[in-house]
Amino acid sequence: MGKVTLYFTAGSMPSRACLLLLRTLNVDVEIKQVDLLEGEQHNESFLKINPVGKIPVLVDDGFTLSESRAILAYLVNSRKPGDKLYPTDAKKRAVIDQRLYYDATVVFPALVAIVRPSLYNKVTEVSQESKNNLIKILRILEGYLKGHNYFAGDDLTIADFSILPNITSVVEFGFDLSKELPNLDKWYKKMQSVPGFDENKAGAKLLADIMTKIIGTSVF
Ligand SMILES: N[C@@H](CCC(=O)N[C@@H](CS)C(=O)NCC(=O)O)C(=O)O
């Protein structure tokens, strides 16, 4: 196997999703830090790697890929093709893809709406509307877990890897899952045994601490 590099920053949820799966698959990875608050994602050298100017980016032996969920799928397809993490059965895979798209288009943007104004424009308050929106989405996630161990059924899949860093950030922002989201709380406790969880949690804490510094209190 050639060299694997991940362009990453610890606070970033999609970056953490990729690192969690790399740890689980025991892939030897070199991490290249990209300081978003310093604007390194806009540097000419980085834009050559990802013209979109976003992390994460995986470089696998010269093959460059952005978009965290595409990276998750690629890692399983290239390292453990057909594994339960991303099975080839059409219906099983479709459910995983549905969760991934929901995460990409709804869950993650809801978190971005909470953090972005403060991180990039130093807005000192998180709007109640953005917090209410996130809570509504957490209830949908709670529903997906009803009667299941994991987000796409009874096996751990890349859907769980995609969602975990988002929920870790929600928890580090001070949200108590145990109060009204028992399925999510149970799932989150189970996910803490995934290799790399502590590293993921440290990244979530870092982001939460930056937010607390800007808004003067925890998000929740
Ligand atoms: N859909 C992308 C989202 C990537 C993304 O938004 N990355 C953020 C960090 S969490 C970023 O690089 N932001 C830099 C910027 O917007 O300037 C993925 O899942 O990889």
The ligand as a Tripos MOL2 file, in Angstrom:
@<TRIPOS>MOLECULE
LIG
   20    19     1     0     0
SMALL
NO_CHARGES

@<TRIPOS>ATOM
      1 N1        -19.5390   18.2110    2.3470 N.3       1 LIG1
      2 C1        -18.1600   18.3980    2.7540 C.3       1 LIG1
      3 C2        -18.0890   19.5390    3.7560 C.3       1 LIG1
      4 C3        -16.6860   19.9850    3.9720 C.3       1 LIG1
      5 C4        -16.6290   21.2370    4.8170 C.2       1 LIG1
      6 O1        -17.5980   22.0210    4.9060 O.2       1 LIG1
      7 N2        -15.4730   21.4600    5.4530 N.am      1 LIG1
      8 C5        -15.2800   22.6390    6.2490 C.3       1 LIG1
      9 C6        -14.7440   22.2870    7.6150 C.3       1 LIG1
     10 S1        -15.9070   21.3720    8.5440 S.3       1 LIG1
     11 C7        -14.2560   23.5510    5.5830 C.2       1 LIG1
     12 O2        -13.2530   23.0790    5.0700 O.2       1 LIG1
     13 N3        -14.5030   24.8490    5.6100 N.am      1 LIG1
     14 C8        -13.6060   25.8360    5.1180 C.3       1 LIG1
     15 C9        -14.3150   26.9930    4.5000 C.2       1 LIG1
     16 O3        -15.5370   26.9010    4.2780 O.co2     1 LIG1
     17 O4        -13.6450   27.9790    4.2520 O.co2     1 LIG1
     18 C10       -17.6220   17.1040    3.3670 C.2       1 LIG1
     19 O5        -18.4120   16.3680    3.9580 O.co2     1 LIG1
     20 O6        -16.4360   16.8220    3.2220 O.co2     1 LIG1
@<TRIPOS>BOND
     1     1     2 1
     2     2     3 1
     3     2    18 1
     4     3     4 1
     5     4     5 1
     6     5     6 2
     7     5     7 1
     8     7     8 1
     9     8     9 1
    10     8    11 1
    11     9    10 1
    12    11    12 2
    13    11    13 1
    14    13    14 1
    15    14    15 1
    16    15    16 2
    17    15    17 1
    18    18    19 2
    19    18    20 1
@<TRIPOS>SUBSTRUCTURE
     1 LIG1         1 GROUP 0 **** ****
